[in-house]
Amino acid sequence: MDNLINAIDKIVEGQVFKIVISNKKDKENKYNKININFKESKNKKYYQVEKYTDKQVFHENIEIEDLRDYLLDYMENSYKQLAAWSENNTFDLKISKKGKVFLGKKNANNSNLINKDHNKKKNYILEEGMIIEPLIDLGVFTKEGKVVKSKYDKYKQINRFVEIIDDEIKKNDYKELTILDFGCGKSYLTFILYYYFVEIKKINVKMIGLDLKEDVIKKCNEVAKRYKYDNLHFELGDINGYKYNNKVDMVITLHACDTATDYALYNAVKWNAKMIFSVPCCQHELNHQMKPENLNILTRYGIVQERVAALMTDAVRGNLLEAVGYKTQLLEFIDIAHSPKNILIRASKSNISKQKIEKSLTEVEQLREEFNFNPTLYNLLKQDNLI
């Protein structure tokens, strides 16, 4: 294991721009190979992953800092060979049948292989020219479907959110979905997602928006009727204690304040939802509880404690979702210059190994012990014997 970690570290430290993973260990593995390419846009650097089956290609994006763990996971469990290219070196990693790790490295001028396409105009899912009524009402599009210049950042943010959902949707051939949107507010994004599912993906969806404000719910239902969004409706209710007795495929929660996010995640787990997309907000709970045993430096300065508590809150949520069977990622979906509330939790129901479940839960327990806090989501899952 240590040899594999060292080999992966050398590859990642080599600033590679292209990686090909192949030679799967198990024939049951549906991906024949995985290509990973470095991408760079105006404000962001990341890696784009292409997973090839016999008939399809699945895409996802990963953060640069996540590349090491991503490669390690696949090479430890699923594949025997990895080739990688940096501007001045070529790497060749092989794992023998007995588990021995061999890493070759040779000097090579690979500058001609670097992808020069990353500065091309980006193809958005919600393209200019589409007549998308919610984007027009929001002031992002003109009536002709053109992006309003002053709203271009908002346009990119909305597309980024849709892309994160699209990456998950593309993994399966969904014909119908039931989606609950907790704390939907004025629901512009809810309307936009309905358009994406129905008009772009051609999926038969039933969407329910939930909010505490009666006037907001009334207006949203009127707007849905005006748009002729027949399977989208809004209900008055609290995330904590909301009852829904039918199947739920996806739960969305955007900027649900403090522990409201925990109740939304808890409900999603109870419903056994296939997918969860959550953008937390106002993570105050742990900030008020934190009393570290040894790491007092993290609570000495108020602004540091506040930020550390917020990050810990979402790290704990991510681990707890892993512990109940969800493959979970924490993604940046808005540039932090535009909003500090820029972390999105994306979780999908998956076959998580017992070892990974135990590790995720142990890490939460260790953090709780060090900082003496008692997270709401932890308590909710514990009371139902889900963890």
N, C-alpha and C positions, 0 to 999 in steps of 0.2 A: 504493500500500500504506500509506504514512504517513497519507494522508487517511482511510483506512478505520480505521486504528488510533486516530487522534484522535477520530473519530466514535464508535467503540465505547467509548472511554474516557469520553467525555462522557455517554453513556447509562448506563454502569455507575456512574459517580460521582453520577448523578442519583438513585440509590437507587430504581430502578424496582421495581414489584411485579408487573407483568404485561408479557410480551413475546410478540409474534406474528411469526414468520418465515414468509415466503411468497414466491411468484413464483419458482419454481425455475429455475435456468439450464439444466439438462439434463432432458429429458423422461424419461430413464432413471432419474432419482432417484426412489426408491419413496415418499418422504415428500412429500405434497402441501403440508403446512404443519407448523410446530412451534410449540406453545404452551409458554411457560415462566412458571410462577407462583411467587411467593414464598410460602414456608410457614414456620410457626413452631410448634414444639411446646414443651413445658415446658422442655426443656434444650437445644434446638437450633434454629438457623435455617438454611434451605437453600432451593434452588429445585427444584421438581418439573417435569419435562419430559414433555410429551405429543407424540408423533410420530404423525401421521395418514397412513395409507395409504388406498387406496380402500376397504378392508374392515376394517382393524384400527387399534387405537391401542396404541402401545408406550410404556411409562413407564420413566423412570429419574430418580434424584435426583442433583443435583450440589451441591457445596459452594459457598458464596457466593464464596469466593476464586477458584473455577474458572470463574465466569460469563464473565469477559472473554475468556479463551482459547476458551471454548466458542462464544461468539457470533462471534468472529473467524474461527474455523475454518469455520463454516457460511457466513458471509457472504463470505468470501474465495473459497470453492470451489463453493458450491452454490446460493445464493439471491441475489435482487436487491432484496428489500424487507424491512424490519423496522419494526414499530411497537411503541412501548413507552410505558408509563404510570407516572409517579410520582404522589405525592399532589398535587403542584402544577404538573406539567408533562406535556405529551404530546410524544413524539419520533417523527419520521418519517424513516427512513433509506432512501434509494434508490440503486441502482447502475445506471448507464446501460449500454447495449450496448457502449460503448467503454471501460467501466470507471471512468467518473467517479463520484465519490461526492458525494451531496447529503444534507445533514442539516438537517431542519427541527425547530424547537423552539418551542412556544407555551405560554404560561401557561394553566393550566386547573385547576379544582378537581375532582380525580378521587377524592376521599375516599369517595364513594359506590360506587366500583368496587372498593375494597379488599376482598379476600376475608375475610369474617368467620367462615369455617368452620374456621380452623386450630386453634381451641381445642376443637373437638368431640372426643368420645372417639375415640381411634384404633382403626381396624379392623385387628387383627393377623391375619396369616396363620394362626398357631396360636392359635385363639380359645379363650377360656374355654368350658367345656362339652364340648369334645372330650375323649374318653378316649384320651390319648396315654401309653401305658405308660412310655416313657423319661422323660417329664416327671414322672410320678408317682413312679417310682423315684428320680429326682433330687431329689425333695422340692419341686419347683416347683409341681406340681398336687396337689390332694387326690385321693382316689379318685373323687370326683364330678366332677373336671375343673375345680375352682375354683383360682385362683391363691392360693398361700400368701402372706400379706401380706408376710412378711419376705423372700420370694424374688422380689418384683416386679421389682427391678432385673435379676436374672438372667433373668427371663421376657422383659423388654424386650431384653436383649442377645441372647438366642437368636433372638428374632423379627427383630431387626435383621440378624443374619447370614443368616437364611433369606430376608429381603427382598432382600438384596444378590444372592443367588443367583437368586432369583425374577425380578429385573429382567433378568438375562441369559437365563434360560430362556424368558421370555415372547417373546423375539425370534424364536423358531423353534417350529414345531410338532413337538416331539420325541416320537417313539413309543417309543424305547428308548435307553438310555445305559449305558455302562460307566464306572464311577467308581472311582478309587483314592484312598484316604485315607492319606497317609503320616504316621507318628507318631501314630496314633489314640488312644493311651493307653486310658483307661477307656471311651472311645467313646460317651459320652452324646450328643454332638452328631452322631456318625455315625448312631446309631439314630434320632435325631430327623429327620435329613435323609432317611433311608430312608423314614420315615413320610410326610414331605412329598412325596417323589417318587411313591411308590406310591399312597398314600391320597388325597392332595390333587390332585396333577397327573396321576394315572393314567398314569404313564410306567413302562414295563417296564425296570427298572434291574437291573444287576449291580454290586454294591458290594463292594470288597475293602478291608479295613482292615489296615494293616501296623504292627507295633511290635516292639521288641527284647525285651520281657518275656514270657517263656513263660507265666507264670501269668496275666498280663493277657489274652493271646490265648485261652487256654483258657476263662477266665471269659466273655469276650465272645462266643465261639462258643456257649457254653451259654445265654447270655441271648438271642442271636439265635434260637436254637432254641425257647426258651420263648415269645418274642414271635411265633413262626411267621413270621419274616422270612427266607423261603426263599432269596432271592437275595443275602443279605448274609452274608459270612464273613470270617474274620480269619486272617492268616498271620504267622508269625514271620519277620522279616527286617530288613535294614538298608536305609535309603534309598539309601545309596551302594552301587551294584552290584546293586540289585534288578532282576530280569529279568522282563519280561512281554511275551509275543510276540503277543498279540492287540490289537485296536483299543482305544484308550483315548480316551474323549470328554471326561472331566473329571478334573482332579487337584486334590485338596484337601490342604493342609498347614497344620496349626494348631500354632503354637508349637514348630516344629522348631528346635532350638537351633543358633545360629550358622550354620556352613556346611552343616548338614543341609538348610536351606531351599534353598541353592544347588543341591545335588544333586537335590532334589525338582523344582525348576524346570527343571533340565537334562534330567531324565528326561521331564518333561512336553513339553518342546520336541522331544526326540528321538522321542517317540510321536506328535508332531503333534496333541496334544490340542486340542480345540476351545475348552475353557475351563479357566482356572486360578484358584484362589482360595487365597491364601496369607497367613497371619498370622505374620510372622517373629518371632523371639525371640532375645535374647542375642546381639546383633550385635557380637561381639568382634573379628573378624578385622581390619577396617580400623582399629579403635582401636589395635591393637598395631603396625600398619604405618605409620600416618600420620607423615610428616615433610615438612611443607609447605615450598615454596620461598620463598614470600612472606607467607603468611597465618599467621604464627606465633602470632598472638593466639588462634587457634582451638584451639591445643594447649597454651596456657600454663596453663590451669585444667583440672584433671582432669575435673570434672563437665561442663564445656562440651565438652571433647574427646570424652567418652563419648557425649553426646547428638548432637553434630554427626556423629560417626562412624556412629551408628545411623541417622540420617536420610540420610546419604550412601549408606550400604549399600543402603537400600531405593530411593533415587533411582536408583542405578546399576542395580539389578535391574529397575526399571521401564523404564529406557531400553534395557537389553539385550533385554528382551522385545519392546519396540517394534522393535528392530533385527532381530529374527528373525520379524517379521510378526504381532505381537499388538497390538491396541488395548488400552492399559493405563491403569488408573486406580489411584491410591493413595487409599484412603478411610478415614475414621475410623468405626469401627463400634462402639466402646465409648467412653463418656465417659472422658476422661483421669483424672478423679477416681477412677474405679473401677480402672483399670489403665493403666500407661504403655505397655503393649504393645497399642496400640489402632489400629495401621495395618494395613489389609488391602490386599493387592495383588490387583486383579481384572483378568484379562487374557483377551481373547477373540480367536481367530484371525480375521484380517481382511485386507483389501487395503490394506496400508500403502504409501503412495507412496514411491518411491525417494528423494525429497528428504527425507522425514521419517525414513526409515531412516538415511540418511547423517548427518542432523543429530543423531539420538539417539546414534549411535555416536561422532560427533565430540565431543559433550558428555562422554561417558564418558572418552574419550582425554584431553581437556583436564583433567578432574578427576584422572585417574591421574597425569598429568604434574606437576600442581601439588602433589599430596600424596604422590606416590611410593608408592602402594599397588598391590596386585596381586590383585584380587578373584577368588575361586574360580569364580564363574559365568562371568566373563569368560574365564578360562583354559580352562574346560571347553568353552565354545562355540568358542573360538579353535582348540583342538586338533582339533575336528571340522570346521573351515572353515565354521562356521555364521555367523560374523561376519567 
